[in-house]
Amino acid sequence: MANLSIRVPEEVGEQLERLAESTGRTRSFLALDALRRYLAQEEWQVQAVQTAVERADSGTAKYADHDAVDQWLAGWGTDDEGDAPECE
């Protein structure tokens, strides 16, 4: 296992310590868990963006008109919600 040393603001260290005490976990366990979750989320997001860019660049992607999407989103939660706009 590799070692990692970081400096955190005092309030973050205190928050981590409180959480460790209240959960019965070590600070290291909680920090590693948080880092794993963050990395998984970031990897997913980067991959999703790369996939979307590749698809857009391929010329096969379909798009909905910006104004139609904007109008549809503005109607969310109202009586005028309507259906999602068609992609062309």
Secondary structure, DSSP 8 states (H G I E B T S, - for coil): ---------HHHHHHHHHHHHHHT--HHHHHHHHHHHHHHHHHHHHHHHHHHHHHHHHT------HHHHHHHHHTTTSTT--------
